[in-house]
Amino acid sequence: MMLSSIALSFRLVDAKESSLKVYLMVDPECDKILETRFFTYGGPIFTALADTFCKKIQMVTIEEACAITAESLEQELRDNPD
């Protein structure tokens, strides 16, 4: 079945920090994050941060995702980023 062979070529990675768990579907050939999901025990602010982070790291490499800072996420969530 062709769908099975495609699904087997990707890797599922999970990372946990405090009250956040992030799941990544990664293409191991190019280290690109294809899909993200998260689970959080935090309140609405923490959920907004996790959602912003997951959207920001889709279609980038693991290395690029690791370079994202908390400050850059905070700036994106502000009403007036300046």
N, C-alpha and C positions, 0 to 999 in steps of 0.2 A: 504494500500500500504506500503510495507516494507521500501522503501526509505524515505517516509515521517516520519515514526517513528524514523529512524536513525537521520535524519536532526533535529528533534525536541529535541534531547537529548544534543545538543551542544548550547553554548551561544556565541553571538556576542558582543564583547567589543570594544569600541572605546575610544581612548585617544588623546587629543589635547594639543600641546605645541607650542606656537609661530606660526610658519608657517608650522607645520607638524601635520598631523593627521594619526594615526595608527589604523588599524582595526585588531582585533584578533578573531579567532574562537577558543574557549576554551572548553575543556571537563570538565564540572563542577564536575564530580566524582573524578578526580585526579588533577584538576587545571592545566592541561597541555595545552600549546598553540599548536594547531594543524596546524593552517594556519595563515599567516599574509599578510597584504596588507598595502600600505601607499599612502598618497597624500601629496605633498609638493608644496609650493609656492616658494621655494628657488631655487638657481642656482644649477649647476652640483655638487658642493662640498657637499651641503646639501642633494642632492638626493643620492649621494654615501653613505653618513653617514646613511641615512634612510634605504637604501637597505641593507647595512651591518648589521644594527641593526635588521631588520626584518628577515634576514637569520639566525642571531645568536640566536634569541629567539624562533625559531621554535622547537618544541618538548622538550621544557623545561617548568618548572612550572612558574607561575606568580611571585613567590618569587625569583626564580633564575633570571628571566628577570629584575626584579627591582634592582638586585644587579650589573648589568652591568654598567660600568662607561663610561663616555665620553672619558677618557684617553685610556681605553682598545679598544674602537672603532677606535680611532685615530691610535693606534699602528697597528691595522689590516690593515689600509689603506695605511700605509707607504710602500715605495718600499723596504726599508731595515729596518725591525722592530727593529733592534739592535741599 
